Amino acid sequence: MKILSIQSAVAYGHVGNSAAVFPLQRIGVEVLPVYTVNFSNHTGYGAWRGPLIAPDDVREVITGIEERGVFGQIDAVLSGYQGGEGIGDVIIDAVARVKAANPDAVYACDPVMGNAKSGCFVAPAIPVLLRERVVPVADIITPNQFELGFLTETDPDTLESTLASADLARAMGPRTVLVTSVERPDREEGTIEMLAVDDHGAWIVQTPHLPMKANGSGDVTAALFTAHYVQTGSAQTALERTASSVYDLLKATLESGERELQLVEAQEFYANPRLQFTARQVR
């Protein structure tokens, strides 16, 4: 399997491609990483160095890959945080070119906008761009519950309302929706859930909620779910494998006492997920 991953990169820590590439490689995926920024560290520190990469330069890298004749071998295009409107245009164009070379290729978009605690933390134009232009051309989207609500102009909080919002999102274009960080009032105390919906049904998986914030965990989640889903065609299997791997990654990070994801130390959890959580079909 080959994935073209168009995301940010950092030298220190693990977000964007610096979070997604290694786990994908550990499960046997050939990754073609294209960087949209090259920062010293993620912006959560409040200070960082390094350049934003101009959209035209990102496009040039993608064109160079195309000129090697590999677009026909790409199974999925993956994108995450979009720092500016210009990158959105580059990604949309890349998806069209990949699909022209391989009609079976899929586009997986992590529509990064914010979360319930922080609100939107991207430029005001980005949510509109995602809703109106990017999500409609995606096959898979991986929003958190807050982002799902923003995309669909709803307020999902219960299982029923989250399913309804996922259906609205699917009506926009994507056939598959993974809702990360589902928090509903009637869930078991001390837990958190993920919900996957596609043409075959809907499945929810519950894991213990770990008391931590880990930058990059959403990038790992989107990458692993995309690869497992494309490989198996099963939302349930992809959900169970992803939940298992990401939970163990987060647990290892929490136990380490470090701020950054223990991405390398947890590598066996991607290659051989323990499958300790079972996804339950809810539709």
PAKOL-812472 format. One record per residue (C-alpha): y, x, z. Coordinates in nm, 2 decimals. Layout:
<drentis>
<drenti c2="Y" c1="X" c3="Z"/>
...
</drentis>
This chain:
<drentis>
<drenti c2="0.00" c1="0.00" c3="0.00"/>
<drenti c2="0.35" c1="0.12" c3="-0.08"/>
<drenti c2="0.67" c1="-0.01" c3="0.09"/>
<drenti c2="1.03" c1="0.07" c3="-0.02"/>
<drenti c2="1.22" c1="0.06" c3="0.30"/>
<drenti c2="1.60" c1="0.05" c3="0.27"/>
<drenti c2="1.75" c1="0.10" c3="0.61"/>
<drenti c2="1.96" c1="0.32" c3="0.84"/>
<drenti c2="1.84" c1="0.66" c3="0.98"/>
<drenti c2="1.92" c1="0.85" c3="1.29"/>
<drenti c2="1.83" c1="1.20" c3="1.39"/>
<drenti c2="1.79" c1="1.12" c3="1.76"/>
<drenti c2="1.60" c1="0.82" c3="1.87"/>
<drenti c2="1.43" c1="0.55" c3="1.67"/>
<drenti c2="1.61" c1="0.26" c3="1.48"/>
<drenti c2="1.60" c1="0.15" c3="1.12"/>
<drenti c2="1.39" c1="0.37" c3="0.91"/>
<drenti c2="1.36" c1="0.62" c3="1.20"/>
<drenti c2="1.17" c1="0.34" c3="1.38"/>
<drenti c2="0.98" c1="0.18" c3="1.09"/>
<drenti c2="0.85" c1="0.47" c3="0.88"/>
<drenti c2="0.61" c1="0.64" c3="1.13"/>
<drenti c2="0.43" c1="0.33" c3="1.25"/>
<drenti c2="0.38" c1="0.22" c3="0.89"/>
<drenti c2="0.24" c1="0.56" c3="0.80"/>
<drenti c2="0.00" c1="0.55" c3="1.10"/>
<drenti c2="-0.15" c1="0.23" c3="0.96"/>
<drenti c2="-0.20" c1="0.39" c3="0.62"/>
<drenti c2="0.11" c1="0.27" c3="0.44"/>
<drenti c2="0.29" c1="0.50" c3="0.19"/>
<drenti c2="0.66" c1="0.45" c3="0.27"/>
<drenti c2="0.95" c1="0.53" c3="0.04"/>
<drenti c2="1.25" c1="0.55" c3="0.28"/>
<drenti c2="1.60" c1="0.50" c3="0.14"/>
<drenti c2="1.88" c1="0.56" c3="0.39"/>
<drenti c2="2.19" c1="0.36" c3="0.42"/>
<drenti c2="2.35" c1="0.57" c3="0.70"/>
<drenti c2="2.26" c1="0.91" c3="0.84"/>
<drenti c2="2.38" c1="0.91" c3="1.20"/>
<drenti c2="2.32" c1="1.14" c3="1.49"/>
<drenti c2="2.20" c1="0.84" c3="1.71"/>
<drenti c2="2.22" c1="0.47" c3="1.71"/>
<drenti c2="2.56" c1="0.30" c3="1.78"/>
<drenti c2="2.44" c1="0.15" c3="2.11"/>
<drenti c2="2.56" c1="0.48" c3="2.28"/>
<drenti c2="2.92" c1="0.40" c3="2.18"/>
<drenti c2="2.96" c1="0.74" c3="2.01"/>
<drenti c2="2.78" c1="0.88" c3="1.71"/>
<drenti c2="2.84" c1="1.12" c3="1.42"/>
<drenti c2="2.74" c1="1.13" c3="1.06"/>
<drenti c2="2.81" c1="0.94" c3="0.74"/>
<drenti c2="2.77" c1="0.59" c3="0.61"/>
<drenti c2="2.61" c1="0.63" c3="0.27"/>
<drenti c2="2.81" c1="0.47" c3="0.00"/>
<drenti c2="2.64" c1="0.18" c3="-0.18"/>
<drenti c2="2.66" c1="0.36" c3="-0.51"/>
<drenti c2="2.48" c1="0.66" c3="-0.36"/>
<drenti c2="2.21" c1="0.44" c3="-0.22"/>
<drenti c2="2.17" c1="0.27" c3="-0.56"/>
<drenti c2="2.14" c1="0.62" c3="-0.72"/>
<drenti c2="1.85" c1="0.71" c3="-0.49"/>
<drenti c2="1.68" c1="0.38" c3="-0.57"/>
<drenti c2="1.73" c1="0.44" c3="-0.94"/>
<drenti c2="1.58" c1="0.79" c3="-0.91"/>
<drenti c2="1.27" c1="0.64" c3="-0.76"/>
<drenti c2="1.26" c1="0.38" c3="-1.04"/>
<drenti c2="1.28" c1="0.67" c3="-1.29"/>
<drenti c2="0.96" c1="0.82" c3="-1.14"/>
<drenti c2="0.78" c1="0.50" c3="-1.26"/>
<drenti c2="0.66" c1="0.39" c3="-0.92"/>
<drenti c2="0.83" c1="0.04" c3="-0.90"/>
<drenti c2="0.51" c1="-0.11" c3="-1.04"/>
<drenti c2="0.32" c1="0.02" c3="-0.75"/>
<drenti c2="0.55" c1="-0.11" c3="-0.47"/>
<drenti c2="0.39" c1="-0.39" c3="-0.27"/>
<drenti c2="0.70" c1="-0.48" c3="-0.06"/>
<drenti c2="1.07" c1="-0.40" c3="-0.02"/>
<drenti c2="1.18" c1="-0.40" c3="0.34"/>
<drenti c2="1.54" c1="-0.41" c3="0.47"/>
<drenti c2="1.71" c1="-0.44" c3="0.81"/>
<drenti c2="2.06" c1="-0.39" c3="0.95"/>
<drenti c2="2.32" c1="-0.41" c3="0.67"/>
<drenti c2="2.64" c1="-0.23" c3="0.77"/>
<drenti c2="2.85" c1="-0.36" c3="0.48"/>
<drenti c2="2.85" c1="-0.61" c3="0.20"/>
<drenti c2="2.80" c1="-0.35" c3="-0.07"/>
<drenti c2="2.45" c1="-0.26" c3="0.06"/>
<drenti c2="2.35" c1="-0.62" c3="0.03"/>
<drenti c2="2.42" c1="-0.61" c3="-0.34"/>
<drenti c2="2.22" c1="-0.29" c3="-0.38"/>
<drenti c2="1.92" c1="-0.44" c3="-0.19"/>
<drenti c2="1.92" c1="-0.76" c3="-0.39"/>
<drenti c2="1.94" c1="-0.56" c3="-0.72"/>
<drenti c2="1.65" c1="-0.33" c3="-0.60"/>
<drenti c2="1.44" c1="-0.63" c3="-0.52"/>
<drenti c2="1.49" c1="-0.78" c3="-0.86"/>
<drenti c2="1.40" c1="-0.45" c3="-1.03"/>
<drenti c2="1.09" c1="-0.40" c3="-0.82"/>
<drenti c2="0.97" c1="-0.76" c3="-0.89"/>
<drenti c2="1.03" c1="-0.71" c3="-1.26"/>
<drenti c2="0.79" c1="-0.41" c3="-1.25"/>
<drenti c2="0.55" c1="-0.58" c3="-1.01"/>
<drenti c2="0.57" c1="-0.96" c3="-0.99"/>
<drenti c2="0.33" c1="-0.96" c3="-0.69"/>
<drenti c2="0.57" c1="-0.75" c3="-0.48"/>
<drenti c2="0.74" c1="-0.93" c3="-0.19"/>
<drenti c2="1.08" c1="-0.88" c3="-0.02"/>
<drenti c2="1.09" c1="-0.88" c3="0.36"/>
<drenti c2="1.43" c1="-0.91" c3="0.52"/>
<drenti c2="1.51" c1="-0.86" c3="0.88"/>
<drenti c2="1.84" c1="-1.05" c3="0.90"/>
<drenti c2="2.00" c1="-0.85" c3="1.18"/>
<drenti c2="2.31" c1="-1.03" c3="1.32"/>
<drenti c2="2.29" c1="-1.03" c3="1.69"/>
<drenti c2="2.12" c1="-1.19" c3="1.98"/>
<drenti c2="2.17" c1="-1.47" c3="2.24"/>
<drenti c2="2.30" c1="-1.23" c3="2.51"/>
<drenti c2="2.54" c1="-1.03" c3="2.29"/>
<drenti c2="2.63" c1="-1.28" c3="2.02"/>
<drenti c2="2.70" c1="-1.15" c3="1.67"/>
<drenti c2="2.75" c1="-0.77" c3="1.65"/>
<drenti c2="2.79" c1="-0.73" c3="1.28"/>
<drenti c2="3.09" c1="-0.76" c3="1.05"/>
<drenti c2="3.20" c1="-1.12" c3="1.00"/>
<drenti c2="3.11" c1="-1.12" c3="0.63"/>
<drenti c2="2.75" c1="-1.01" c3="0.70"/>
<drenti c2="2.60" c1="-1.34" c3="0.84"/>
<drenti c2="2.75" c1="-1.53" c3="0.54"/>
<drenti c2="2.61" c1="-1.27" c3="0.30"/>
<drenti c2="2.27" c1="-1.30" c3="0.46"/>
<drenti c2="2.27" c1="-1.68" c3="0.47"/>
<drenti c2="2.40" c1="-1.74" c3="0.12"/>
<drenti c2="2.27" c1="-1.45" c3="-0.09"/>
<drenti c2="2.01" c1="-1.23" c3="0.08"/>
<drenti c2="1.78" c1="-1.47" c3="0.26"/>
<drenti c2="1.74" c1="-1.70" c3="-0.05"/>
<drenti c2="1.58" c1="-1.41" c3="-0.24"/>
<drenti c2="1.35" c1="-1.30" c3="0.05"/>
<drenti c2="0.98" c1="-1.39" c3="0.07"/>
<drenti c2="0.95" c1="-1.30" c3="0.44"/>
<drenti c2="1.23" c1="-1.30" c3="0.71"/>
<drenti c2="1.20" c1="-1.18" c3="1.06"/>
<drenti c2="1.49" c1="-1.33" c3="1.26"/>
<drenti c2="1.51" c1="-1.36" c3="1.64"/>
<drenti c2="1.57" c1="-1.71" c3="1.77"/>
<drenti c2="1.95" c1="-1.66" c3="1.78"/>
<drenti c2="1.95" c1="-1.54" c3="1.42"/>
<drenti c2="1.73" c1="-1.82" c3="1.30"/>
<drenti c2="1.98" c1="-2.07" c3="1.45"/>
<drenti c2="2.27" c1="-1.89" c3="1.28"/>
<drenti c2="2.10" c1="-1.89" c3="0.94"/>
<drenti c2="2.01" c1="-2.26" c3="0.96"/>
<drenti c2="2.32" c1="-2.38" c3="1.16"/>
<drenti c2="2.09" c1="-2.52" c3="1.43"/>
<drenti c2="2.02" c1="-2.44" c3="1.80"/>
<drenti c2="1.65" c1="-2.38" c3="1.84"/>
<drenti c2="1.53" c1="-2.37" c3="2.20"/>
<drenti c2="1.21" c1="-2.57" c3="2.23"/>
<drenti c2="0.89" c1="-2.51" c3="2.03"/>
<drenti c2="0.96" c1="-2.82" c3="1.82"/>
<drenti c2="1.32" c1="-2.73" c3="1.74"/>
<drenti c2="1.22" c1="-2.37" c3="1.66"/>
<drenti c2="0.96" c1="-2.50" c3="1.42"/>
<drenti c2="1.21" c1="-2.73" c3="1.26"/>
<drenti c2="1.46" c1="-2.45" c3="1.22"/>
<drenti c2="1.19" c1="-2.23" c3="1.07"/>
<drenti c2="1.12" c1="-2.50" c3="0.81"/>
<drenti c2="1.49" c1="-2.52" c3="0.73"/>
<drenti c2="1.49" c1="-2.14" c3="0.68"/>
<drenti c2="1.18" c1="-2.17" c3="0.45"/>
<drenti c2="1.36" c1="-2.43" c3="0.25"/>
<drenti c2="1.63" c1="-2.17" c3="0.18"/>
<drenti c2="1.37" c1="-1.95" c3="-0.01"/>
<drenti c2="1.14" c1="-1.75" c3="0.21"/>
<drenti c2="0.79" c1="-1.87" c3="0.24"/>
<drenti c2="0.72" c1="-1.69" c3="0.56"/>
<drenti c2="0.92" c1="-1.68" c3="0.88"/>
<drenti c2="0.85" c1="-1.46" c3="1.18"/>
<drenti c2="1.07" c1="-1.56" c3="1.48"/>
<drenti c2="1.08" c1="-1.28" c3="1.73"/>
<drenti c2="1.19" c1="-1.32" c3="2.09"/>
<drenti c2="1.12" c1="-1.69" c3="2.12"/>
<drenti c2="1.24" c1="-1.81" c3="2.46"/>
<drenti c2="1.17" c1="-2.18" c3="2.54"/>
<drenti c2="1.23" c1="-2.34" c3="2.87"/>
<drenti c2="0.87" c1="-2.47" c3="2.91"/>
<drenti c2="0.70" c1="-2.13" c3="2.85"/>
<drenti c2="0.50" c1="-1.96" c3="3.13"/>
<drenti c2="0.73" c1="-1.77" c3="3.36"/>
<drenti c2="0.76" c1="-1.40" c3="3.29"/>
<drenti c2="0.65" c1="-1.43" c3="2.92"/>
<drenti c2="0.81" c1="-1.41" c3="2.58"/>
<drenti c2="0.67" c1="-1.53" c3="2.25"/>
<drenti c2="0.67" c1="-1.48" c3="1.87"/>
<drenti c2="0.62" c1="-1.75" c3="1.62"/>
<drenti c2="0.50" c1="-1.71" c3="1.26"/>
<drenti c2="0.52" c1="-1.99" c3="1.00"/>
<drenti c2="0.40" c1="-2.00" c3="0.64"/>
<drenti c2="0.25" c1="-2.24" c3="0.39"/>
<drenti c2="-0.08" c1="-2.24" c3="0.58"/>
<drenti c2="0.05" c1="-2.33" c3="0.93"/>
<drenti c2="0.23" c1="-2.20" c3="1.23"/>
<drenti c2="0.10" c1="-1.97" c3="1.51"/>
<drenti c2="0.26" c1="-1.86" c3="1.84"/>
<drenti c2="0.16" c1="-1.56" c3="2.05"/>
<drenti c2="0.27" c1="-1.50" c3="2.41"/>
<drenti c2="0.30" c1="-1.17" c3="2.58"/>
<drenti c2="0.44" c1="-1.06" c3="2.92"/>
<drenti c2="0.81" c1="-1.01" c3="2.92"/>
<drenti c2="0.91" c1="-0.65" c3="2.99"/>
<drenti c2="1.24" c1="-0.60" c3="3.18"/>
<drenti c2="1.41" c1="-0.37" c3="2.93"/>
<drenti c2="1.62" c1="-0.34" c3="2.62"/>
<drenti c2="1.48" c1="-0.12" c3="2.35"/>
<drenti c2="1.69" c1="-0.04" c3="2.04"/>
<drenti c2="1.46" c1="-0.03" c3="1.73"/>
<drenti c2="1.18" c1="-0.25" c3="1.86"/>
<drenti c2="1.28" c1="-0.53" c3="1.61"/>
<drenti c2="1.27" c1="-0.27" c3="1.33"/>
<drenti c2="0.91" c1="-0.18" c3="1.43"/>
<drenti c2="0.82" c1="-0.54" c3="1.46"/>
<drenti c2="0.95" c1="-0.63" c3="1.11"/>
<drenti c2="0.78" c1="-0.33" c3="0.95"/>
<drenti c2="0.44" c1="-0.38" c3="1.11"/>
<drenti c2="0.43" c1="-0.76" c3="1.05"/>
<drenti c2="0.53" c1="-0.71" c3="0.69"/>
<drenti c2="0.26" c1="-0.46" c3="0.63"/>
<drenti c2="-0.02" c1="-0.65" c3="0.81"/>
<drenti c2="0.08" c1="-0.98" c3="0.64"/>
<drenti c2="0.09" c1="-0.83" c3="0.29"/>
<drenti c2="-0.24" c1="-0.65" c3="0.35"/>
<drenti c2="-0.43" c1="-0.95" c3="0.50"/>
<drenti c2="-0.25" c1="-1.26" c3="0.38"/>
<drenti c2="-0.29" c1="-1.40" c3="0.73"/>
<drenti c2="0.01" c1="-1.48" c3="0.95"/>
<drenti c2="-0.22" c1="-1.52" c3="1.25"/>
<drenti c2="-0.38" c1="-1.17" c3="1.20"/>
<drenti c2="-0.04" c1="-1.01" c3="1.13"/>
<drenti c2="0.11" c1="-1.18" c3="1.44"/>
<drenti c2="-0.17" c1="-1.06" c3="1.67"/>
<drenti c2="-0.17" c1="-0.71" c3="1.55"/>
<drenti c2="0.20" c1="-0.68" c3="1.56"/>
<drenti c2="0.23" c1="-0.83" c3="1.91"/>
<drenti c2="-0.04" c1="-0.60" c3="2.04"/>
<drenti c2="0.12" c1="-0.28" c3="1.90"/>
<drenti c2="0.48" c1="-0.36" c3="1.99"/>
<drenti c2="0.39" c1="-0.47" c3="2.35"/>
<drenti c2="0.21" c1="-0.15" c3="2.41"/>
<drenti c2="0.49" c1="0.05" c3="2.26"/>
<drenti c2="0.74" c1="-0.12" c3="2.48"/>
<drenti c2="0.52" c1="-0.08" c3="2.79"/>
<drenti c2="0.48" c1="0.29" c3="2.72"/>
<drenti c2="0.86" c1="0.32" c3="2.68"/>
<drenti c2="0.92" c1="0.14" c3="3.01"/>
<drenti c2="0.68" c1="0.35" c3="3.20"/>
<drenti c2="0.83" c1="0.67" c3="3.06"/>
<drenti c2="1.17" c1="0.59" c3="3.20"/>
<drenti c2="1.33" c1="0.70" c3="2.88"/>
<drenti c2="1.60" c1="0.50" c3="2.69"/>
<drenti c2="1.46" c1="0.57" c3="2.34"/>
<drenti c2="1.13" c1="0.42" c3="2.21"/>
<drenti c2="0.83" c1="0.64" c3="2.27"/>
<drenti c2="0.74" c1="0.59" c3="1.91"/>
<drenti c2="0.53" c1="0.90" c3="1.86"/>
<drenti c2="0.35" c1="0.89" c3="2.20"/>
<drenti c2="0.24" c1="0.53" c3="2.13"/>
<drenti c2="0.10" c1="0.60" c3="1.78"/>
<drenti c2="-0.26" c1="0.50" c3="1.87"/>
<drenti c2="-0.14" c1="0.15" c3="1.94"/>
<drenti c2="-0.04" c1="0.11" c3="1.58"/>
<drenti c2="-0.34" c1="0.28" c3="1.43"/>
<drenti c2="-0.58" c1="0.10" c3="1.66"/>
<drenti c2="-0.42" c1="-0.21" c3="1.81"/>
<drenti c2="-0.59" c1="-0.34" c3="2.12"/>
<drenti c2="-0.56" c1="-0.70" c3="2.01"/>
<drenti c2="-0.52" c1="-0.82" c3="2.37"/>
<drenti c2="-0.32" c1="-1.13" c3="2.27"/>
<drenti c2="-0.45" c1="-1.43" c3="2.07"/>
<drenti c2="-0.21" c1="-1.63" c3="1.85"/>
<drenti c2="-0.25" c1="-2.01" c3="1.90"/>
<drenti c2="-0.20" c1="-2.24" c3="1.60"/>
<drenti c2="0.07" c1="-2.50" c3="1.68"/>
<drenti c2="0.07" c1="-2.67" c3="1.34"/>
</drentis>
